[in-house]
Amino acid sequence: MRDSKSLFEAASRLIPGGVNSPVRAFRGVGGEPFFVARGEGARLWDVDGRSYLDFLGSWGPLILGHAAPSVVAAVTEAAARGTSYGAPTGLEVEMAEAITAAYPSIELVRLVSSGTEAAMSAIRLARGATGRSILLKFDGCYHGHADSLLVKAGSGGATFSIPDSAGVPGPLAQLTVTAPFNDLDAVRSIFRERGREIAAVIVEPVAGNMGVVPPRPGFLEGLREITRAHDAVLIFDEVITGFRVAYGGAQELYGVRPDLTCLGKVIGGGLPVGAYGGSRQLMSHVAPLGAVYQAGTLSGNPLAVAAGLATLARLRDREVYRRLDALGAELERGLRAGAERARVPLTVNRVGSMLTGFFCDAAVTDYASAKRSDTKRYARYFHGMLERGVFLAPSQFEAAFVSLAHTDADIALAARAAAEALATA
Ligand SMILES: *Cc1c(COP(=O)(O)O)cnc(C)c1O
């Protein structure tokens, strides 16, 4: 069996950076990634025989932990009946029923194969339905890698954006405007200037991709009011938060109804699924009902949907969200105590089972304040945790995810590891 080092050498000769998604390469923390042999519950084993308590959770989907027996059984059963048909199945109807029952804002829903596809399609729909072109997004929010979304703020406040990736045409990036997260004044001023051109506002209702940043009280409500007043579409990207912060997602937790919702991660139970949905009126623009085209060979794939349904079946018991919150709260307490003892400035943001510790003193409320975190210190902390058998995201600007497979003892173990790692970070 090849070890992680030789696998990474081979991978680096054949795959860009040795990985199939950039953050996995550990560039944000230094060092080389380990290669996974298997996962079970809250733990991962690498090909070198080491085990890790996992708080990455495959970047969010694994709310039941690795290889949850009910998910494995559902996938195995589905696979025996065939892996893809390109024709509809009852599983897709069950998934649509589960999603629309949990999200009153969703009357019609379309399944896709990733969060990227969900966000990209929702934006196309918003543009097609409004006949407008401009998209407003927030600095530090991530919605997958579609061209319109790979932009960063240009100079000045309410200016158009510039490409954040080579290969994104400048004129396309200019159709995206960015504002700081949690800044309603910036949003109001952009709408005052260009309200009639704005097709949609897309937001992570709880930001997870600059590290966890909760919405300020009134922020989501304000977005709802402003978009409604200007006939723009409000898109909640709940790819992380959907079925994670509550069964009904952030829209249930904060009581704000968007026009369109993007889902992914948890609804696939660790297999590739995304979804977007909204009112019957808006979704009726999607082909074959309407003129907005969107399709997929593997959309609604039976294995993926079976895994998702098995996951949602466990989550339907609302008690699980109290459990996830309690585990998250205990981890938060452990981190704060460890940081205090080590005299390390640490700001911990948490919503339920998603949490980030930023290495800075001040509150983190948007991307600018998140970036004040000492990322070199995070890198030392990350490696300190890894040496102690705890796996976190290999970047400061990500969430740690607690799953139902984590036990009180696991959280205590992580807190002890953190106290030690923080003391030397
Ligand atoms: C992960 C993520 C996406 C992209 O989903 P993929 O399945 O990786 O394409 C989109 N939006 C948010 C908020 C995400 O966290």
The ligand as an ORCA input file, in Angstrom:
! r2SCAN-3c Opt
* xyz 0 1
  C     -19.948     24.366     -0.914
  C     -20.785     25.544     -1.297
  C     -21.213     25.757     -2.616
  C     -20.730     24.920     -3.750
  O     -21.144     23.613     -3.652
  P     -20.321     22.478     -4.453
  O     -21.111     21.247     -4.217
  O     -18.952     22.474     -3.876
  O     -20.312     22.895     -5.880
  C     -22.092     26.795     -2.855
  N     -22.509     27.605     -1.867
  C     -22.103     27.443     -0.599
  C     -22.621     28.351      0.454
  C     -21.199     26.425     -0.282
  O     -20.749     26.312      0.979
*
